[in-house]
Amino acid sequence: MSKLFITGSEAAALGAKLARIEVLAYYPITPAFPAMERLSKYIEDGELNARFIRAESDHSALAAVLGGSLAGARCYTVTNSQGLLLMTEVVYHTAGLRQPVVMGVANRALSAPHSRFPEHGDAVSQDASGWIQLFCENNQDVLDNTIQAFRLAEELRTPVMVNYEGYIQSHTLEEVAAPDQAGADAFLPLVRRPALDVERPQGVNTVTSPEFYPSYKYSQNEAALKALTLIPAIAAAYNRSFAAASCGLLEAYRMEEAEHAVVAMGSVVATSRILVDELRKQGKKIGLIKVQTWRPFPAEALLRLLQNVRYTTVLDKNIIFGVGGALANDLKAAAYGRLHTVINGAILGLGGSPCGAREIKEALEQTEKSEGGGNRSVWIGSDPPAGGTKR
Amino acid sequence: MTDSANTAEELFGQGHAGCKGCGAAIAGRQAMAALGRRTIITVPASCMATLGGGNTQTTWRTPFYHTLFECAPAVASGIRAALDIQGVKDVNVVSWGGDAGSADIGFQSLTGAAERQEHMIHVLYDNEMYMNTGGQTGSQTPLYAITTNGALGKKVRKKNMPAIMEAHGIDYVASANIAFPADLIAKFQKAAAKEGFSYIHILAPCHRGWGIKPDQTVDIARRATECGLWELYELDQGRRTRTYEPGLTPVADYLRAQGRFRNLTDAETAEYQAYVDAHYGGWGGKN
């Protein structure tokens, strides 16, 4: 292990390097590009033995790494926002083909209106794609999750997306403890399972009739469900190997005797920790649940933690129009008939708007005021247009 | 063409889901005689993709992957990269698109892979309309041809794909025609020996779209080359060679035999003839 002072972009690139990726393809986009440049530099400097495909679009970038994966190589790409949307067709296709591609996503708001700032809207748009989606609280998570993602993807034969936020993580330096190469190699043995192999020719993605199609989808769903047990097991193995503290599905922080729980994913978890500490000091029984694995959704693990909680505030840096935040929506669906807690969803931090302790505190207050008012979403820190209501 | 191609094992088409008299299937069979077993084929959405396999069956005896529509050359680039990193040097990597998957919706990934000089072959099998969706107009549909969404005939000319690919400065560009199998096979053999990017554009009629009978597929294809509308040539490292000298029969012999040109006027036929006369041998008339 070595201590480094690196950005999230560098952590993502380092994770892919430690995984000894063999095929890399990307199409530059902001704010993912520093991770891309770092990976290209590793290759040019001879520190990483990988083939780089200078794709002419994001769609082709994922298509190229998919081709590499089908031919048996360990593959990686990075993108965000519009790039991820352009890739979407290939995102779904890659999951359907059960290829263990790993992709970093430097989360950024979606156009329109144009924004280059952090938000989870891009990741949420891939909700039903069949990819495992991990969210990172900090740069340590970016490194840890990227390395684990390869093992998870390859054991499950399912692609994994590692989400870290643009700028807040991609461009911000933090201290990160990194495994050494020998340790990473031991953690990630390379087992090739090429689908396209001249020694064992087969047709891939042939036209599939209704009698066969559902069984493919069933097995995809089974793999997603299996991830709920595999992710904690891989995290435990990783923590043992590298004296790390990777949380796997989720982490309960100061949830002992909590009456109010904050549920969040991504960088806002880090801010929430500080606020929870502060409120605990003031005697408030409040705790935090960090959702690191969003797809598949760790419903049972979450419900166990929320059994005795009176209020739950879910922080969403995304909005599904006419519905609310994705994480709140997931939790409400999981909790139906099983929890007595008030679940209040807060939409905040859209397009890089403020989501500091003040905004989170306002969300908590809204939740405690809303008892009896039903489960709803509140917008925090955004001024509604004239005549609009702040709901 | 080498003798080995004449006696090659059949790697494609031992039972396929194409129509009787399918030009695309003929092209596939001929190409595989040159490419051989150590070939990975990627085919984007097209008739060729759907006729290549269903459920647990495939008509290819080589690895075959039915890709998404826009990206077969990108996928092929990734396959080549994966083979390289594993030290595999003797496998042909081929993307095989229709006119849509190569010249239109698939053009971006094609030009990208060609510009990168990827070590691969891209094939455009050209039936000159979007036949897998029933026969709509595309950029490879010729002037005045009637399609299922263009009853009045196409108003503009076919985009010259071999010329566009030539402009990439790639190793090898060739036109081919299913009616000239020896020529086609020889071109695939040349392309397979290249270290960089090769492009082969095969005229492969679709009798349904063209308004001809299934048993006319090869005959009509031959007429396209005989009349000068489908010149057979190659650009080997930029050096242009015509690979077949036709008799240059009247274009009317080709056009009038097809239902898709049934509304062609004498003036339009004459316009076609004048075009061939002016441009046979390359744009600007190098005949």
Chai-1 contact restraints between the chains, C-beta under 6 A:
chainA,res_idxA,chainB,res_idxB,connection_type,confidence,min_distance_angstrom,max_distance_angstrom,comment,restraint_id
A,E22,B,I85,contact,1.0,0.0,6.0,A-B,restraint_1
A,V23,B,G78,contact,1.0,0.0,6.0,A-B,restraint_2
A,V23,B,A81,contact,1.0,0.0,6.0,A-B,restraint_3
A,V23,B,A82,contact,1.0,0.0,6.0,A-B,restraint_4
A,R51,B,A81,contact,1.0,0.0,6.0,A-B,restraint_5
A,R51,B,D84,contact,1.0,0.0,6.0,A-B,restraint_6
A,R51,B,I85,contact,1.0,0.0,6.0,A-B,restraint_7
A,I53,B,S77,contact,1.0,0.0,6.0,A-B,restraint_8
A,I53,B,A81,contact,1.0,0.0,6.0,A-B,restraint_9
A,E56,B,G112,contact,1.0,0.0,6.0,A-B,restraint_10
A,S57,B,Q108,contact,1.0,0.0,6.0,A-B,restraint_11
A,S60,B,C71,contact,1.0,0.0,6.0,A-B,restraint_12
A,S60,B,A74,contact,1.0,0.0,6.0,A-B,restraint_13
A,S60,B,S109,contact,1.0,0.0,6.0,A-B,restraint_14
A,S60,B,G112,contact,1.0,0.0,6.0,A-B,restraint_15
A,A63,B,C71,contact,1.0,0.0,6.0,A-B,restraint_16
A,A63,B,A74,contact,1.0,0.0,6.0,A-B,restraint_17
A,A63,B,V75,contact,1.0,0.0,6.0,A-B,restraint_18
A,A64,B,A74,contact,1.0,0.0,6.0,A-B,restraint_19
A,A64,B,S77,contact,1.0,0.0,6.0,A-B,restraint_20
A,A64,B,G78,contact,1.0,0.0,6.0,A-B,restraint_21
A,V65,B,G78,contact,1.0,0.0,6.0,A-B,restraint_22
A,G67,B,V75,contact,1.0,0.0,6.0,A-B,restraint_23
A,G67,B,G78,contact,1.0,0.0,6.0,A-B,restraint_24
A,G67,B,I79,contact,1.0,0.0,6.0,A-B,restraint_25
A,G68,B,G78,contact,1.0,0.0,6.0,A-B,restraint_26
A,G68,B,A81,contact,1.0,0.0,6.0,A-B,restraint_27
A,G68,B,A82,contact,1.0,0.0,6.0,A-B,restraint_28
A,A71,B,I79,contact,1.0,0.0,6.0,A-B,restraint_29
A,A71,B,A82,contact,1.0,0.0,6.0,A-B,restraint_30
A,A71,B,L83,contact,1.0,0.0,6.0,A-B,restraint_31
A,G72,B,A82,contact,1.0,0.0,6.0,A-B,restraint_32
A,A73,B,A82,contact,1.0,0.0,6.0,A-B,restraint_33
A,A73,B,I85,contact,1.0,0.0,6.0,A-B,restraint_34
A,E89,B,L68,contact,1.0,0.0,6.0,A-B,restraint_35
A,H93,B,L68,contact,1.0,0.0,6.0,A-B,restraint_36
A,L196,B,I40,contact,1.0,0.0,6.0,A-B,restraint_37
A,L196,B,P63,contact,1.0,0.0,6.0,A-B,restraint_38
A,L196,B,Y65,contact,1.0,0.0,6.0,A-B,restraint_39
A,V198,B,R38,contact,1.0,0.0,6.0,A-B,restraint_40
A,V198,B,V91,contact,1.0,0.0,6.0,A-B,restraint_41
A,P201,B,T62,contact,1.0,0.0,6.0,A-B,restraint_42
A,P201,B,P63,contact,1.0,0.0,6.0,A-B,restraint_43
A,G203,B,G53,contact,1.0,0.0,6.0,A-B,restraint_44
A,G203,B,T58,contact,1.0,0.0,6.0,A-B,restraint_45
A,G203,B,F64,contact,1.0,0.0,6.0,A-B,restraint_46
A,V204,B,Y65,contact,1.0,0.0,6.0,A-B,restraint_47
A,N205,B,H66,contact,1.0,0.0,6.0,A-B,restraint_48
A,T206,B,G53,contact,1.0,0.0,6.0,A-B,restraint_49
A,T206,B,G54,contact,1.0,0.0,6.0,A-B,restraint_50
A,V207,B,T50,contact,1.0,0.0,6.0,A-B,restraint_51
A,V207,B,G54,contact,1.0,0.0,6.0,A-B,restraint_52
A,S209,B,N55,contact,1.0,0.0,6.0,A-B,restraint_53
A,F212,B,N55,contact,1.0,0.0,6.0,A-B,restraint_54
